[in-house]
Amino acid sequence: MVDFYADWCGPCRMMAPVVEALGQEYAGRVKIGKVNVDDDPDIAEKYSVMSIPTFLIFKDGKPVETAIGSVPKSTLQEKLERALH
């Protein structure tokens, strides 16, 4: 899962503890990375990230699930579980 965020983004800061918790819960099963859209706009553009936070879940190198904005932890968990199966 990749978390597209920016330091100035309030909803991104609100989601940071959720992303961190998911990283601990899914350790060894899912890799979680972060992309600062201000530092790496080319990566954000490549995946058509238009608003932040955006969460892309990849499987076999391709995005298979997306969540945009402040979403409940359970939403990200459901998407991760679908991608794992």
C-alpha positions in Angstrom: 0.0 0.0 0.0 1.2 3.5 -0.8 0.0 6.5 1.1 0.2 9.6 -1.1 0.4 12.6 1.2 1.8 16.1 1.9 3.2 17.6 5.1 0.7 20.5 4.9 -2.3 18.3 4.5 -4.5 18.1 7.6 -6.4 14.9 6.6 -3.1 13.3 5.7 -1.8 14.0 9.2 -5.0 12.6 10.7 -4.5 9.3 8.7 -0.8 8.9 9.6 -1.5 7.0 12.9 -3.9 4.7 11.0 -1.3 4.0 8.4 1.3 3.3 11.1 -1.1 0.9 12.9 -1.9 -1.0 9.7 1.9 -1.3 9.1 2.2 -3.0 12.4 -0.9 -5.2 12.0 0.1 -6.4 8.5 3.9 -6.6 9.2 5.4 -9.4 7.1 2.3 -9.6 4.9 2.0 -6.1 3.4 4.6 -3.4 2.6 3.4 0.1 3.3 5.2 3.1 1.8 4.6 6.8 1.7 5.0 9.2 -1.2 5.1 13.0 -0.5 3.4 14.5 -3.5 5.4 17.7 -3.2 8.7 15.8 -3.3 7.7 13.3 -6.0 5.0 14.8 -8.2 6.0 12.5 -11.1 5.0 9.4 -9.1 1.7 11.0 -8.1 1.0 12.0 -11.7 1.9 8.5 -13.0 -0.9 7.0 -10.8 -3.3 9.9 -11.5 -3.4 11.0 -7.8 -5.5 14.2 -7.9 -6.3 14.6 -4.2 -4.7 13.6 -1.0 -4.5 11.5 1.0 -4.8 8.8 -1.6 -4.1 5.2 -0.7 -3.2 2.8 -3.5 -3.0 -0.9 -2.8 -0.8 -2.8 -5.3 -0.8 -6.5 -6.1 1.8 -7.9 -8.5 3.0 -4.4 -9.2 -0.4 -3.0 -10.3 -2.9 -0.9 -8.3 -5.9 -3.0 -7.4 -7.6 -0.9 -4.7 -7.9 2.8 -4.1 -9.1 4.9 -1.2 -9.2 8.7 -1.2 -9.5 11.1 1.7 -9.9 10.4 5.4 -11.4 6.9 5.5 -12.0 4.6 8.5 -9.3 2.1 9.3 -11.8 -0.7 8.6 -12.1 0.5 5.0 -8.4 0.2 4.4 -8.4 -3.2 6.2 -11.1 -4.5 3.9 -9.2 -3.3 0.8 -6.0 -4.9 2.0 -7.7 -8.2 2.8 -9.3 -8.3 -0.7 -5.9 -7.6 -2.2 -4.3 -10.4 -0.1 -6.8 -13.0 -1.4 
